[in-house]
Amino acid sequence: MVRVRYAPSPTGRPHIGNLRSALMAWCFARHHGGRFLLRIEDTDTARYVEGSVEAIYDSLEWLGMNWDEGPVVGGPCGPYFQSERLDIYPDFAERMIVSGDAYRCFCPKERLDEVRAGQQARKEPPMYDRHCRNLPASQIERLAESGIPSVVRLAVPLEGATTYRDAIHGEVTFENGTLDDIVLMKSDGYPTYNFANVVDDHLMKITHVIRGEEFIPSTPKHILVYRALGLEPPIFAHVPMVKAPDGSKLSKRYGATTLQEFRNEGYLPETMFNFMALLGWSPGTDEELLSREEIVRRFSLEGISKSAAIFNKDKLNWMNGEYIRALSVSGLTDRCLPFLKAVGLVSEEAQASRNYIESVIALTQERLRTLNQIAEFADFFFTETVAFDEKAVQKWFRHDYVPEALRRVRERFTALEPFSTEAVEAAARLVAEEMGLENASKIIHPLRVALSGRTVGPGLFEMTAVLGRERCVKRLDSAVGMLS
Ligand code: GLU
């Protein structure tokens, strides 16, 4: 039975690189009919950020990545917050002390700082100098009894190497000489990430640890803990980093980094799922648009690449446009409404004008890349008056025939029955002909500016029909008024 987990530390809103690793674990579990666990690794109280646990739930739910065991849903291996499991870890640490695989360290902070400063000056990697590793038992007892605070450290073998087989990277070897005697238990009784992570993966019967590549250097230390406790380590699969196009770390410079930001910009969850799955995983073909079901069906660790995944915003925008166009008008309207409401273009009681909103959405569906663009593309459908683009006015309102042309169009509009796309078009063309203008574009452009304030937008006649007679006549009146 495959059992995998997502084990975030609540240190802020989850980033897409981090969630992408969770997504791969989720797909792996679903592909194999296994279990996906959520475990909150909150033993570093100093780094805890208020609200991050909720943001973790929210991100997973929004992406449709339900968890089978974990907070909220419970499960047989709970509690799923490490801070609620503090009574579990000391026994494991004690076992390691007894077997000689761990030891108590009483070094005060000042001494550790001094050691580190010396190493820095000599340009050596910072490592604990193992001062307490061979203290005689009697001295340890004395120190402990005198109440001097202590931590528990891993006794890394002094020679040899630690090797493990990574499902993605193959054999990975670290010389033991490069490994630090890391802290397993802190003086306040909390375990460190490295220790609690191993103990819990064991107790929660995790079969595959699927996580980001940045944890490769910690893995040999985890392996040493498993061995010391006589436990079989899980299979490790370290997924590649997500990088910016220039190879640097993904940062604000390339747009959003937390999932919440992408959501606020109007990317659909189905886009994000598809896009994130392809950050480092490939179905083995060039296909790019894959549904969640299809990704799960085809998912395998073999499809994960070793090299960094490049975050390509253009591809994300393209993909979002594809998913937006695949929605029904009504479905897209549901998704756009929160964005229209957020900027005050549509009010809470908007349900009454649902038909109107849907026809507006239908006109913009083709051009939308992100849902938040709806406000910019469609504001004039919802505002009382038109905000004129200065350049558009200068370009299309400066000719002498314009006021008269707009006045005549207005007259015809008042009489049109029905006020349809075809009727509107016929009316505009008729006015161009009547006035002896060489072509209809002489009317079309100023008309668009009068009705929307700008030069680009959806098809003019469709747009006019959707705006409706009343709004159009009013807007033509003010344009004519402005020009006379
Ligand atoms: N708590 C670690 C993190 O925040 C989890 C690492 C792991 O998955 O083992 O990323």
Residues whose N, C-alpha, C, O or C-beta is under 5 A from the ligand:
A	BS01	LIG	A7 P8 S9 E41 R211
